[in-house]
Amino acid sequence: MNCDVAVVGAGPSGLMVAERLAAQGLKVRVFETKASAARKFLLAGKGGLNLTHSEAFDSFVTRYGKRSEQLKPWLEQWGSAELRQWVKELGFDTFVGTSGRVFPSDMKAAPLLRAWLVRLKSQGVSFHTRHRWTGWNTANHPVFQAEKGEVSVHCRALVLATGGGSWARLGSDAAWLPLLQEKGVDIAPLQAANCGFDVGGLAAADQGWSAVFKQRFAGQPFKSVALRFTDEEGRSFAKQGEFVATETGVEGSLIYAASALLRDAVASQGKATFELDLLPQFSAERVLSEVQHPRGSRSLSSHLKGRLGIDGIKAGLLYEVLGKDGMADTRRLAAAIKALPVTVVAARPVDEAISTAGGVRLEALDERGMCQALPGVFCVGEMLDWEAPTGGYLLTACMSSSVRVADGVTGYLQGA
């Protein structure tokens, strides 16, 4: 089997690099382990496909943390505005939600993917599903395990777009990692990103949620709360939003947004304690005044609900952290409502995470995105060592990396 470029992985990164290369007149074949393309993309868009974010570029680029400066040139070349224009050229309008996130007008991923695949096929891109990349043969050609046996591909360049290590059932199983390590490619260990955490060190249950809390509140959301956290390096996070209590801890959008800092703190210190403001709309002085207001014959639960609207899972968490004695101390209770300490002791496993950190170090690639240890082999997308919060940042940078690498592949094939 011959082609100019073989692309491994039919997620957004692989499809974008294939599109850009096919537009240059190159013969491109895309190989996918699963039976169909972009399964993780489709699942991620099930509740509404978040394409990108509308915030100003200077803020947008900071979302990539320690890799912001290295990703900046990618995003300057092809970022949020270019992604929205690309969607429009596929025949779909976009809109900006109240959070600043950008969605297709019908919110769905499937119609966009169908249109994209039609365009790719019209450009001459060939698709080979149920083909798992297993490395190279003795002639140094990439090899795939297909239903009918082993297939070798004679190509001038190989682009790896194999994803990270989360959601293995959809294809991102990190099977590529040992294959590249054996060839001397420098890889940072994969870690969970945009992930949930297990709690611990609580007054009512030192090893995690109490049985009563789990039974009553697992699966319920904390709404309209604010989370604050500062790590030992002085990096800080402060944001208002929502998250959910799980059987073992916490997860959801607000937790995911803080997950990189929390994960790193857990890794270095064994735990991380964030502060939760249960009533960000109220000042500390007002909360103290309401808590200390005479309650007469009313129970404390009725008093908190009547004066501050605190009941349900918020009241349950206060009892969980403070215990009976702490709840009886009005000053301690009022302080906890505005800054309730919640300790997490472990990130959830990589395969449960929305995405992964770690992967092929950017320093292992040249300016074209080619592995310095493997001439002619390029890497794109989430398999690279960068991370981003949810909000469209992941998809934008994945596709931006593909635009960059497509240019690199073209230059490499032209001898540049």
C-alpha positions as CSV (number, residue, x, y, z in Angstrom):
1,M,0.0,0.0,0.0
2,N,1.5,3.3,-1.1
3,C,0.9,7.0,-0.3
4,D,2.7,10.3,0.2
5,V,1.5,10.6,3.8
6,A,0.1,8.1,6.2
7,V,-1.9,9.6,9.1
8,V,-2.5,7.4,12.2
9,G,-5.7,8.4,14.0
10,A,-9.0,9.7,12.6
11,G,-9.8,12.2,15.4
12,P,-9.9,15.9,14.8
13,S,-6.1,16.3,14.7
14,G,-5.6,13.5,12.2
15,L,-8.5,14.7,10.0
16,M,-7.3,18.3,10.0
17,V,-3.7,17.4,9.0
18,A,-5.1,15.1,6.3
19,E,-7.3,17.9,4.9
20,R,-4.4,20.4,4.8
21,L,-2.1,17.9,3.1
22,A,-4.7,16.7,0.6
23,A,-5.3,20.3,-0.4
24,Q,-1.7,20.4,-1.5
25,G,-2.3,17.6,-3.9
26,L,-0.7,14.9,-1.8
27,K,-2.0,11.3,-1.6
28,V,-3.1,10.8,2.0
29,R,-4.3,7.7,3.8
30,V,-5.8,7.8,7.2
31,F,-5.7,4.8,9.5
32,E,-8.0,4.3,12.4
33,T,-8.0,1.6,15.1
34,K,-11.8,1.8,15.6
35,A,-14.6,1.1,13.1
36,S,-15.4,4.8,12.5
37,A,-13.8,8.2,12.8
38,A,-13.7,10.7,15.6
39,R,-15.5,8.6,18.3
40,K,-14.2,10.8,21.2
41,F,-15.2,13.9,19.3
42,L,-18.7,12.7,18.8
43,L,-19.1,11.7,22.4
44,A,-17.6,15.0,23.7
45,G,-20.2,16.8,21.5
46,K,-23.2,14.8,22.7
47,G,-24.3,17.5,25.2
48,G,-23.3,20.3,22.8
49,L,-20.1,20.6,20.8
50,N,-17.9,23.2,22.4
51,L,-15.7,24.2,19.4
52,T,-13.5,27.0,20.9
53,H,-13.7,30.1,23.1
54,S,-14.4,33.7,22.2
55,E,-12.1,35.4,24.7
56,A,-9.4,37.8,23.6
57,F,-6.2,36.1,22.4
58,D,-4.0,37.4,25.2
59,S,-6.2,35.6,27.7
60,F,-6.9,32.6,25.5
61,V,-3.2,31.7,25.2
62,T,-2.7,31.7,28.9
63,R,-5.1,28.7,29.3
64,Y,-2.2,26.4,28.2
65,G,-0.3,27.0,31.4
66,K,3.4,26.2,31.2
67,R,3.3,25.6,27.5
68,S,1.6,28.9,26.6
69,E,4.6,30.5,25.0
70,Q,5.3,27.4,22.9
71,L,1.7,27.1,21.7
72,K,1.4,30.8,21.1
73,P,2.8,30.7,17.5
74,W,0.5,27.8,16.6
75,L,-2.6,29.7,17.8
76,E,-1.4,33.0,16.1
77,Q,-1.3,31.1,12.8
78,W,-4.6,29.2,13.3
79,G,-6.7,29.8,16.3
80,S,-10.3,30.5,17.4
81,A,-11.2,32.8,14.6
82,E,-9.8,30.5,12.0
83,L,-11.6,27.5,13.5
84,R,-15.0,29.3,13.3
85,Q,-14.3,30.3,9.7
86,W,-13.4,26.7,8.9
87,V,-16.8,25.5,10.4
88,K,-18.6,28.1,8.3
89,E,-16.9,26.8,5.2
90,L,-18.3,23.4,6.1
91,G,-21.7,24.9,6.0
92,F,-22.4,25.6,9.7
93,D,-22.9,28.8,11.7
94,T,-21.6,29.2,15.2
95,F,-22.7,31.2,18.2
96,V,-21.1,32.4,21.4
97,G,-22.8,31.1,24.6
98,T,-23.2,33.1,27.8
99,S,-19.9,31.6,29.1
100,G,-18.0,32.8,26.1
101,R,-17.8,29.3,24.7
102,V,-18.4,28.8,21.0
103,F,-20.8,26.2,19.6
104,P,-22.2,25.2,16.2
105,S,-25.7,26.6,15.7
106,D,-27.4,23.2,16.1
107,M,-25.0,22.3,19.0
108,K,-24.3,18.9,17.4
109,A,-21.1,17.2,16.4
110,A,-22.4,14.5,14.1
111,P,-23.6,16.8,11.2
112,L,-20.3,18.6,11.2
113,L,-18.3,15.4,11.2
114,R,-20.4,14.0,8.3
115,A,-19.8,17.1,6.2
116,W,-16.1,17.0,7.0
117,L,-15.7,13.4,6.0
118,V,-17.5,14.0,2.8
119,R,-15.2,16.9,2.0
120,L,-12.1,14.8,2.9
121,K,-13.2,12.0,0.6
122,S,-13.9,14.4,-2.2
123,Q,-10.2,15.6,-1.8
124,G,-9.1,12.0,-2.3
125,V,-8.3,11.1,1.3
126,S,-8.5,7.3,1.8
127,F,-9.8,5.9,5.1
128,H,-8.8,2.5,6.5
129,T,-10.7,1.7,9.7
130,R,-10.0,-1.2,12.0
131,H,-6.3,-0.8,11.3
132,R,-4.1,-0.6,14.5
133,W,-0.7,0.8,14.1
134,T,1.9,-1.6,15.6
135,G,5.2,0.0,14.7
136,W,7.6,-0.5,11.9
137,N,8.9,-3.5,9.9
138,T,12.5,-4.3,9.1
139,A,12.3,-2.1,6.0
140,N,11.2,0.8,8.3
141,H,7.7,1.0,6.9
142,P,4.8,1.6,9.3
143,V,2.9,-1.6,10.0
144,F,-0.8,-2.0,10.8
145,Q,-2.8,-4.9,12.2
146,A,-6.0,-5.2,10.1
147,E,-8.8,-7.8,10.2
148,K,-7.2,-9.7,7.3
149,G,-3.7,-9.6,8.7
150,E,-0.7,-7.3,8.8
151,V,-0.5,-4.4,6.4
152,S,2.7,-2.4,5.6
153,V,2.5,1.1,4.1
154,H,5.1,2.7,1.9
155,C,4.9,6.4,2.7
156,R,7.1,9.4,2.4
157,A,6.0,10.8,5.8
158,L,4.1,9.4,8.8
159,V,1.9,11.7,10.9
160,L,0.9,10.3,14.3
161,A,-2.4,11.7,15.7
162,T,-3.2,9.0,18.1
163,G,-4.6,11.0,21.0
164,G,-3.7,10.7,24.7
165,G,-4.6,8.0,27.1
166,S,-8.1,8.8,28.3
167,W,-11.3,7.1,27.1
168,A,-9.5,4.1,25.8
169,R,-12.7,2.5,24.7
170,L,-13.0,5.2,22.0
171,G,-9.5,4.7,20.7
172,S,-7.2,6.9,22.9
173,D,-5.4,4.1,24.6
174,A,-1.8,5.3,24.5
175,A,-0.7,2.1,22.8
176,W,1.7,4.3,20.8
177,L,3.7,5.3,23.8
178,P,6.1,2.2,24.1
179,L,6.5,2.2,20.3
180,L,8.0,5.7,20.3
181,Q,9.9,5.1,23.5
182,E,11.7,2.2,21.9
183,K,12.8,4.5,19.1
184,G,14.3,7.0,21.6
185,V,11.5,9.7,21.5
186,D,11.4,11.6,24.8
187,I,8.0,11.3,26.4
188,A,6.6,12.8,29.6
189,P,4.5,10.4,31.7
190,L,0.8,10.6,30.9
191,Q,-1.4,12.1,33.7
192,A,-5.1,12.8,34.1
193,A,-6.2,16.3,33.0
194,N,-9.7,17.8,33.3
195,C,-10.3,15.1,35.9
196,G,-12.1,14.4,39.1
197,F,-10.5,13.8,42.5
198,D,-11.0,11.6,45.6
199,V,-11.5,13.5,48.8
200,G,-10.0,12.7,52.2
201,G,-9.1,14.1,55.6
202,L,-12.6,15.2,56.4
203,A,-13.9,15.5,60.0
204,A,-16.7,13.1,59.6
205,A,-14.9,10.5,57.5
206,D,-11.1,10.6,57.5
207,Q,-10.8,8.4,54.4
208,G,-13.4,10.2,52.3
209,W,-17.1,10.9,52.2
210,S,-19.1,9.3,55.0
211,A,-21.6,6.6,54.2
212,V,-24.5,9.0,54.9
213,F,-23.1,11.7,52.7
214,K,-22.5,9.3,49.8
215,Q,-26.0,7.8,50.1
216,R,-27.7,11.2,50.2
217,F,-25.6,13.3,47.9
218,A,-23.5,11.3,45.4
219,G,-24.4,12.5,41.9
220,Q,-25.8,15.9,43.1
221,P,-24.4,19.2,42.0
222,F,-23.0,22.1,44.0
223,K,-24.5,25.2,42.2
224,S,-23.4,28.8,42.3
225,V,-20.2,28.2,44.4
226,A,-16.7,29.6,44.0
227,L,-13.5,27.6,44.3
228,R,-10.1,29.1,45.4
229,F,-6.8,27.4,45.4
230,T,-3.1,28.6,45.6
231,D,-0.2,26.1,45.3
232,E,3.2,26.3,46.8
233,E,4.6,28.1,43.8
234,G,2.1,30.8,44.2
235,R,0.0,29.8,41.2
236,S,-3.6,30.5,42.0
237,F,-7.1,29.7,40.8
238,A,-10.3,31.5,41.6
239,K,-13.6,30.9,39.7
240,Q,-17.3,30.6,40.2
241,G,-19.3,27.7,38.8
242,E,-20.6,24.3,39.5
243,F,-19.4,20.8,40.2
244,V,-20.7,17.4,41.4
245,A,-20.2,15.2,44.4
246,T,-19.3,11.6,43.4
247,E,-19.1,8.3,45.3
248,T,-15.4,9.0,46.1
249,G,-15.0,12.8,45.7
250,V,-15.7,15.6,43.3
251,E,-15.8,16.2,39.5
252,G,-17.4,18.6,37.0
253,S,-16.6,21.8,35.2
254,L,-15.3,23.8,38.2
255,I,-13.1,21.0,39.4
256,Y,-11.8,20.3,35.9
257,A,-10.8,24.0,35.5
258,A,-8.7,23.7,38.7
259,S,-7.5,20.2,38.0
260,A,-4.0,20.9,36.8
261,L,-3.0,22.8,39.9
262,L,-4.8,20.3,42.2
263,R,-3.2,17.3,40.5
264,D,0.3,18.8,40.7
265,A,-0.1,19.7,44.3
266,V,-1.4,16.2,45.1
267,A,1.6,14.7,43.3
268,S,4.1,16.8,45.3
269,Q,2.4,17.0,48.7
270,G,0.1,14.0,48.8
271,K,-2.9,16.2,49.0
272,A,-4.4,19.6,48.1
273,T,-6.9,21.6,50.0
274,F,-9.1,24.1,48.2
275,E,-11.5,26.6,49.7
276,L,-15.1,26.6,48.7
277,D,-17.3,29.7,49.0
278,L,-20.9,28.3,49.3
279,L,-22.4,31.8,49.0
280,P,-20.2,33.9,46.7
281,Q,-23.1,36.5,46.3
282,F,-23.0,37.3,50.0
283,S,-20.3,39.1,51.9
284,A,-18.6,37.5,54.9
285,E,-20.1,40.1,57.2
286,R,-23.6,39.4,56.0
287,V,-23.1,35.6,56.4
288,L,-21.9,36.1,59.9
289,S,-24.8,38.4,60.7
290,E,-27.4,35.9,59.4
291,V,-25.8,32.9,61.1
292,Q,-25.7,34.8,64.5
293,H,-29.3,36.0,64.1
294,P,-31.4,34.6,66.9
295,R,-33.1,31.4,65.7
296,G,-35.5,30.8,68.6
297,S,-36.9,27.3,68.5
298,R,-35.9,26.6,64.9
299,S,-33.4,24.0,64.2
300,L,-30.0,25.0,62.8
301,S,-30.9,23.4,59.5
302,S,-34.1,25.5,59.3
303,H,-32.2,28.6,60.3
304,L,-29.6,28.2,57.6
305,K,-32.2,27.5,55.0
306,G,-34.4,30.4,56.0
307,R,-31.7,33.0,56.5
308,L,-29.2,32.0,53.8
309,G,-30.8,29.5,51.6
310,I,-28.3,26.8,52.5
311,D,-29.8,23.3,52.5
312,G,-29.4,20.0,50.7
313,I,-25.9,19.2,49.6
314,K,-24.4,22.5,50.8
315,A,-25.7,21.9,54.3
316,G,-24.6,18.3,54.0
317,L,-21.0,19.3,53.1
318,L,-20.8,21.7,56.0
319,Y,-21.8,18.9,58.4
320,E,-19.3,16.6,56.7
321,V,-16.4,19.0,57.1
322,L,-17.2,20.7,60.4
323,G,-18.9,17.9,62.4
324,K,-21.4,18.6,65.0
325,D,-19.2,20.7,67.2
326,G,-18.1,22.9,64.4
327,M,-21.6,23.6,63.2
328,A,-22.5,24.7,66.8
329,D,-19.8,27.4,66.7
330,T,-21.4,30.3,64.8
331,R,-18.2,32.1,63.9
332,R,-16.6,28.9,62.7
333,L,-19.7,28.1,60.7
334,A,-19.9,31.5,59.1
335,A,-16.3,31.4,58.1
336,A,-16.7,27.9,56.6
337,I,-19.7,29.0,54.5
338,K,-17.3,31.5,52.9
339,A,-14.2,29.4,52.9
340,L,-14.9,25.7,53.5
341,P,-11.7,23.6,53.2
342,V,-12.1,20.5,51.1
343,T,-9.1,18.2,50.8
344,V,-8.5,16.0,47.8
345,V,-5.9,13.2,48.0
346,A,-5.8,11.5,44.6
347,A,-6.7,12.3,41.0
348,R,-9.1,9.9,39.4
349,P,-7.5,7.4,36.9
350,V,-6.3,8.6,33.5
351,D,-8.9,6.6,31.6
352,E,-11.7,8.5,33.4
353,A,-10.3,11.9,32.6
354,I,-11.5,14.1,29.8
355,S,-8.0,14.5,28.5
356,T,-4.4,13.8,29.5
357,A,-1.3,15.8,30.2
358,G,2.1,14.5,29.3
359,G,3.1,12.8,26.0
360,V,5.7,13.5,23.4
361,R,7.7,16.4,24.7
362,L,7.7,19.4,22.5
363,E,11.5,19.5,22.9
364,A,11.7,16.1,21.2
365,L,10.3,17.7,18.0
366,D,11.9,20.1,15.6
367,E,10.3,23.3,14.4
368,R,8.2,21.4,11.9
369,G,6.7,19.0,14.4
370,M,9.0,16.1,13.3
371,C,10.5,13.7,15.9
372,Q,14.2,14.5,16.0
373,A,14.9,10.8,16.7
374,L,12.7,9.7,13.8
375,P,13.1,11.6,10.5
376,G,9.9,11.7,8.6
377,V,7.7,11.0,11.6
378,F,5.5,13.8,12.9
379,C,3.2,14.1,16.0
380,V,0.1,16.3,16.5
381,G,-2.7,16.9,18.9
382,E,-3.3,15.5,22.4
383,M,-0.4,13.0,22.2
384,L,1.9,16.0,22.7
385,D,3.0,17.2,26.1
386,W,0.6,20.1,26.7
387,E,-2.8,20.4,28.4
388,A,-5.7,22.8,28.5
389,P,-8.9,23.2,30.4
390,T,-12.3,22.4,28.9
391,G,-14.0,25.3,27.1
392,G,-12.9,24.6,23.5
393,Y,-9.2,25.1,24.3
394,L,-8.4,21.4,23.7
395,L,-10.0,21.2,20.3
396,T,-8.6,24.5,19.1
397,A,-5.0,23.6,20.0
398,C,-5.3,20.1,18.6
399,M,-6.4,21.4,15.2
400,S,-3.9,24.3,15.4
401,S,-1.1,21.8,15.9
402,S,-2.3,19.9,12.8
403,V,-2.2,23.1,10.7
404,R,1.4,23.7,11.8
405,V,2.5,20.1,11.2
406,A,0.8,19.9,7.8
407,D,3.0,22.9,6.8
408,G,6.0,21.0,8.3
409,V,5.3,17.9,6.4
410,T,4.9,19.8,3.1
411,G,8.3,21.5,3.7
412,Y,9.9,18.2,4.6
413,L,8.6,16.5,1.4
414,Q,9.9,19.4,-0.6
415,G,13.3,19.1,1.0
416,A,13.0,22.3,3.1
